[in-house]
Every structure is written in structure tokens, then in C-alpha cells.
Amino acid sequence: MEEHGVFAAILASGDNTFKYYSEGEWKVSTSGKSVPIINPTTRKTQFKVQACTQEEVNKVMESAKNAQKSWAKTPLWKRAELLHKAAAILKDHKKPIAECLVKEIAKPAKDAATEVVRSGDLVSYCAEEGVRILGEGKFLVSDSFPGNERTKYCLTSKVPLGVVLAIPPFNYPVNLAVSKIAPALIAGNSLVLKPPTQGAVSALHMVHCFHLAGFPKGVISCVTGKGSEIGDFLTMHPGVNCISFTGGDTGIAISRKAGMIPLQMELGGKDACIILEDADLDLAAASIVKGGFSYSGQRCTAVKVVLVMESIADTLVKKVNEKLGKLTVGPPENDCDITPVVTESSANFIESLVMDAKKKGATFCQEYKREGNLIWPLLLDNVKPEMRIAWEEPFGPVLPVIRIGNAEEGIHHCNASNFGLQGCIFTKDINKAMLISDAMETGTVQINSAPARGPDHFPFQGLKDSGIGSQGVASSINMMTKIKSTVINLPTPSYAMG
């Protein structure tokens, strides 16, 4: 990995320990402690990051608050110009950032590079969209409401919230970080990033690209450390004016503690794939394999349960199994399709779901195989509602198939889940597709395609335990601003005085 050149400033020492970012500078924590980052493939320490203290968090928040005031007054075109510059730098340095993703989260090399480029494109798109959205206001007149004369003019515009706390997940530590950073910054907020431990070094490299672009000190900061020590301290900090979080159950706990501030929460999912009798089964099988097993199933929008009509289930399962047999399994450096899951605890959890399904009679379409954090792709057929995997999110390369007698059964199973992120329907009948889509209690329904987050400007949201608010470029910009109204009061017009 390139641990020199433009990224030399973020290294704290020769043993792959990295600094945190505050007040426009890369710093070593006064705690004298670090947090290890374990390579999922080797299961050995790959990197270390600073274990920041609560006092350091306080300084970051104070710096962010002070910087935001002048940043909000920076011309909109200038904010956009800096974002475009950061995007270009990010894409120019995709190789070392991608190498971090491979080593930290076992993302296949080709997908890691794609994530960095996609992130740069997102930042640029956000800069352009921000100029359009924030460059317009509204003009209202009072006599459009009954009982009023034209004596009041109201001018409205969007103004920043203040300090945004961004907490992205391990699986897309660059892309889902910039999806929060760019909207916050173009809107005139300052931003404090708390990256996931697995993925923190990739995020620190990304933050350095913003540093190189020349953002003012304090406008963007990045603190690292143990969630147990600074997690609640950050999310409950009085200096935070908005929280944008992507992850799992932790988000529910954050929402209960955060108080009266705007929340943008994208949490877990149990994305259901309903296959009707008239579906194109080749398309459905390809989408299930791509949707369920890309990045080893470690995606919030992965297909998590297949609900297929009994009459076509055997054919579909055969087609899926044929495709699973062609997937490559191994280290991310080799661009394998299935790579190790992020932690040993994740692998243990996935295995517990598999063993529960085995005990309760599921049909194993492949032999269950695991080496360390590496789990071979597995399709479980004839899964029943009493099995944990019918409801719980494995976040791994294991996919349950539930056979249904009619579309209503599929809808019922989907809606009985405590999750409601995305779902998908495969059918050639658009009328059925629309009716089922309307009935599914999910934030998004894909027709004849697997669930997906993106393109990044599409609105993206969940219901129930899958989240609060909507993401996507425009949605995030609007969420990270508030309406400011200025009312001009005029004297009563002469014609109304007669």
C-alpha cells in the first residue's frame, strides 16, 4: 500500500498507526492508546487508529461550531468549487484508498476501486445539485390565504443546521461517508465524522483528500476511537445539531438518546424478493445471486429472503444453485466473488443462523463450509417461519428460500418483518407488480431487479426498524437544512381603507 507521498501526513508512526483530524491538522491522541483494525482475511492486526478522548471530542466540537459560522457565509459557488476539487483528488488517489478497503474490510479489489470513483462522482453531483437547490428561495404573499390583504411578503430560504455528526458503516466506509459529508458541507454545515473501526483508515485517507482540497480549518473533522468510550458522548453531545447514521441496531439506541435534533437513520433490512409464476426465472436467478451474494451479502440492500411460488420453486432453486457454483471464493486481493466477512463475531453469528436452520429441517443446497471468517455461499431451501434466518439479517453469504402458495403469503411475510428497507418483485405483469408494491411496507420496491442503493441521487429510505428520514443527494441536502423565513410587513393599502 502507498503509505507515503500525499498520505504520509496521516501516519503517526512506522507501525501503521494513523492520526485523527482536528482543526485542519493530523494529530496523535493524548490518550496514548490506539484501536487495532483486524484484517478479515489474515485475522491479524493490519492498522491502528487513535483512541480519542472525550476532551478531544469536546475540542473538535468547539472547533466545528466556530468554523461553521464563517463557512455558512462562504459563497455557495465557492463551497461547490471546493467539493469539486475534493472529488477530483479523491479519484486521483483511488489506488491507495482501495488498497485500504481490501485490507480493512476484505472488499474485492475491483469493487474497492469502484467505491472510491463512485464516491468522487457523488461529491461532484452533490456540489452541482446543492447549487440548484440552495440557490433558490420562495416568495409568498399574504392575500393568498382567506381573510388577508396583501400586507405581508414572506421570503424563504434554506439555511444550515450547524454541526452534523456523520457515522457511516463498515461496508461502505468511503461512499456512505461522502454521502453524508458532501450534502452537509454544500449546505453550509460543518461536519464531524466518526468512521467505523473496520474501515477507519480508508475513511481517514478520504478525509485527507478534503484536507488537500483546502477546506477551512474545523469545517470537517474526523475522530476515531472505541464506541464504548466516545460513542454515546458523541451522539449525545450538545454541540451536535444533526446526526446522519448508517448501520444496524445501534441506530435505534442513538435515536432514543439523541433528543430534539434531526436524525437521518438508515438501519438494517430483511429485503424480500417475491417471485411470481410468470417471472423471467433466468433474470430472477441472476438478480438473486448478484443481490444476495455481492460483497458476501454484507449489504443493507442485499436480497435477504426469497419468497417464491411453489409451482416454480424447483426450477428457480436449480438456476440459482448453478450460478452459485460458479462464484469464486477466496481473498479479496484475488478479486474473488465471496471474500471473508468482516469479523469473527459476524461469522459466528451467521453460523448460528445456519445451525438453527439445520436443526429445524431446512434443505441445504450446498455443504456448509467455513474457514476462519470465510464462509462459502449457501442457499437454504424449504425454510419455515419458525427458523431464525426467516427473520434475522445474516449479513453474510447465506440466503433462505421460503415457498409460498400465492402473492398474499409473500406480502404477509414481508410486512410481518420488523424491517422495511427494500424489497423486489419479479413478474411480467406490471399491474400485479404495482399492486404488490403498494402493499409491501418497505421504503423502496424494485420491479424485476434486485434491491440496490442507488444511483446515489435516488431517494433511499426505510420504514419501521429500517430507519428514519430519506437519503440520496437532494433528500440529504434538504434534511441537513432548515427553512428561514423573513416577513416584510407593509402598511394597509389605500384601496382597503376607503
Secondary structure as GFF3:
##gff-version 3
##sequence-region A 1 498
A	DSSP	three_ten_helix	5	10	.	.	.	ID=ss1
A	DSSP	beta_strand	17	18	.	.	.	ID=ss2
A	DSSP	beta_strand	20	22	.	.	.	ID=ss3
A	DSSP	beta_strand	25	27	.	.	.	ID=ss4
A	DSSP	beta_strand	34	38	.	.	.	ID=ss5
A	DSSP	beta_strand	45	50	.	.	.	ID=ss6
A	DSSP	alpha_helix	54	73	.	.	.	ID=ss7
A	DSSP	alpha_helix	76	92	.	.	.	ID=ss8
A	DSSP	alpha_helix	94	105	.	.	.	ID=ss9
A	DSSP	alpha_helix	109	134	.	.	.	ID=ss10
A	DSSP	beta_strand	138	141	.	.	.	ID=ss11
A	DSSP	three_ten_helix	142	144	.	.	.	ID=ss12
A	DSSP	beta_strand	152	160	.	.	.	ID=ss13
A	DSSP	beta_strand	163	167	.	.	.	ID=ss14
A	DSSP	alpha_helix	175	186	.	.	.	ID=ss15
A	DSSP	beta_strand	190	193	.	.	.	ID=ss16
A	DSSP	alpha_helix	200	213	.	.	.	ID=ss17
A	DSSP	beta_strand	220	222	.	.	.	ID=ss18
A	DSSP	pi_helix	227	231	.	.	.	ID=ss19
A	DSSP	alpha_helix	232	235	.	.	.	ID=ss20
A	DSSP	beta_strand	242	246	.	.	.	ID=ss21
A	DSSP	alpha_helix	250	257	.	.	.	ID=ss22
A	DSSP	beta_strand	263	266	.	.	.	ID=ss23
A	DSSP	beta_strand	272	275	.	.	.	ID=ss24
A	DSSP	alpha_helix	281	293	.	.	.	ID=ss25
A	DSSP	three_ten_helix	294	297	.	.	.	ID=ss26
A	DSSP	beta_strand	305	309	.	.	.	ID=ss27
A	DSSP	alpha_helix	310	324	.	.	.	ID=ss28
A	DSSP	three_ten_helix	332	334	.	.	.	ID=ss29
A	DSSP	alpha_helix	344	359	.	.	.	ID=ss30
A	DSSP	beta_strand	363	364	.	.	.	ID=ss31
A	DSSP	beta_strand	370	371	.	.	.	ID=ss32
A	DSSP	beta_strand	374	375	.	.	.	ID=ss33
A	DSSP	beta_strand	378	381	.	.	.	ID=ss34
A	DSSP	three_ten_helix	388	390	.	.	.	ID=ss35
A	DSSP	beta_strand	398	404	.	.	.	ID=ss36
A	DSSP	alpha_helix	407	416	.	.	.	ID=ss37
A	DSSP	beta_strand	419	420	.	.	.	ID=ss38
A	DSSP	beta_strand	422	426	.	.	.	ID=ss39
A	DSSP	alpha_helix	430	439	.	.	.	ID=ss40
A	DSSP	beta_strand	444	447	.	.	.	ID=ss41
A	DSSP	beta_strand	460	461	.	.	.	ID=ss42
A	DSSP	beta_strand	463	464	.	.	.	ID=ss43
A	DSSP	beta_strand	467	468	.	.	.	ID=ss44
A	DSSP	beta_strand	470	471	.	.	.	ID=ss45
A	DSSP	alpha_helix	473	479	.	.	.	ID=ss46
A	DSSP	beta_strand	481	489	.	.	.	ID=ss47
A	DSSP	three_ten_helix	494	496	.	.	.	ID=ss48
###
